[in-house]
Amino acid sequence: MPRRQISLAAFAIAAAGFFLPFVTLSCAGRPVVTATGIQLVTRQVNAAPPSGPLEARADPDAALSLLVLVAFACSVLGLFASRRGRRTRPACAGGIGAAALLLFSSLLSAHVRQRGNGMFTLQYEQGFYLALLGLIAAVVANTVAADPPPDTAHQDHASGIQK
């Protein structure tokens, strides 16, 4: 499969991951909040179950939402950049998006540990891992697995003369 198709598929998988469950916050083993990546971006995270004692909306920190937005934007921009023949832009988009997701997970885990006093556990769901792996695959597709450069100096095997 050509590099461009691999890159497009990787960015499409990454973008799809934001529509799946991204993180779950639990207390005593019971899920309190489950959010998709898009809910984190739009800051529309609701406590679950809605009839429970935690009916109030959970409002994630703006910096965390911004990091998820950057990662989602990189996956969408990477889709468009992959359609062109260049490799630099999609590779940068994938790298920035993956870095934003890793920073998001680090900051969110620290935030939950600091404010939760050990009462809450945080679990990253399939949407998070799908988005992260898609962005990393896009970086690989656009750097390591890139098309080889054209051979400008090839040798005529019959005569041993370099052209």
N, C-alpha and C positions, 0 to 999 in steps of 0.2 A: 504494500500500500504506500503511495507517495506521502512524503512528509506533510504536504498541505492537508491531505485528508486526515492524517493522524492528528495534526494540530487542531483542525476543526472539530473532530470527534472529542478530543480531550477538553477543549473549551466548552463544548455543548454539554458534556457530562458534568463539568464543574458548575456550569450555570444551572443545570437541573438539580444539583445537590442543594441549592438554596431554597428550593420549594419543598424539600423534605424536612422531617424533624432534625433539628440542628443540635440543640442542647436540652437536657432535662435536669431540673433541680429537684432533689428529693429530700424529704425530711423523714427520718426513721424508716427508710425504705419505701416510703409512699411518694409517688410523683406529686410535686406541688405545682411546678411550672414546666411546660414543654413548649418550645418555640421553634419555628422554622427560621431559616436564614432571612427570608423576606420579612417575617414579623420582627426580627431583630433590627433590620435596616429601617423599617417604617416605625419602629418603637411601639408596635401594637401587640405587646406580649400580655396575655391574660393568664391569671392563675387558674389551674385546673384541679379539681372539678369546680365549675362555676358556683355551685351551691354550697361549697365548703366555707370554712371560716376565713379563708384567704381570698375572698371575692374581689378585693381591690386589684386594680391593674398593677402589674409589676412594671416599673419603669426603668429599663436598663440605662446605664451611664451613657452619655452622649458620645464619649470617646470610643466606647465599645461598639456602639451602633455605627459610628463612622468607619471603624476598621472593617466591619462586615460589609458596609457599603462599598468601600474601596475594593475589597476582594470580589464582590459581585460585579462591580463596574469593570474590573480587569478581565473577568471571564467573558463579559459581553463584548468589550472592546477587542479582546483577543480573537473572538469569532470573526469580527470584521477585518482585523489585521491579518488573519490567516488566509484570507481570500486573495491577498496580494502576494507577489512573489518573494517578498523580503522575509527574513527570519528574525531580525533584530527586534522589531516591535512586538511580535507575539511572544518571544522569549522574555522580554522585559515585562510585558503584561502578566505572564504566568508567574514570574519571579516575584513581582510586587504583590500580586494577589495571594500567593502562597505565604509570603512573609507577613502580610496583613492578617491572614487567618491564624498563623502561629502566634503572632503577638496578641491577637484577640484571645486565643485560648489561654495563654499565659496570664494575661491581665485579669480575665474573668475568673480563672482558678484562684488567683491571689485574692481577688475581691471577695469571693465566696468564703475562702478560708479566714480572711480577716474579719468579715462582718458576720459570718455564720456561727462563730464560736464552736465549731465542730458539730453543730446540729444538722447542717446541710451537706449533702454530697452532690457533686456535679458530674453528669455523664454526657459525653459528646456522642451524638447519634450518627446514623448513617449519612445524613445530609452533609454534616461537617466533614466526615472522612471522604465522601465522594467528591466534594468540592475541592478539598485539599489535594487528593490524589489526581484529580483532573488537571488542576493547575500545575502540579509537579510534572505530570506526563506531558503537558504542553511545553514546559521548559525543556524537557529532555528531547521532545520531538523537534524543537526548533534550535537546539544547540548540538547535543551529542549525536543524535540520529539525523543530522542535517545532510542534505544532498552533497556529495563530494564536489569539490571545485572542478571545473573543466580542465582537462590535461592539455596544457599549452605547449609543453615540450615533450613530444613523444619520439620514440626512436624507431627508425625503419629497421625491422629485424633482419631483413634480407641483406642489407648492405652495411648495417652497423653505423649508419650516419644518423645523427640527431637532426631532426627538422624543427 
